[in-house]
């Protein structure tokens, strides 16, 4: 539960500001929605996955 609190803090998505996080999620979602081939949809999902992975790494303190 603490990780979700860290992700959805009032100051931003982890250490990422809210406008940047919203843009990354929106473009990732649009990339998946408007793509019909599965390999291109994975490319649309990649920025979102990297954002979540980086947020997890920041939360655990493995990099700063």
Protein Blocks (a to p, Z undefined) as FASTA:
>chain_A
ZZmmmmmgckbghjacfklmmmmmmmmmmmmmmpcbfklmmmmmmmmmmmmmmmmmmmno
paZZ
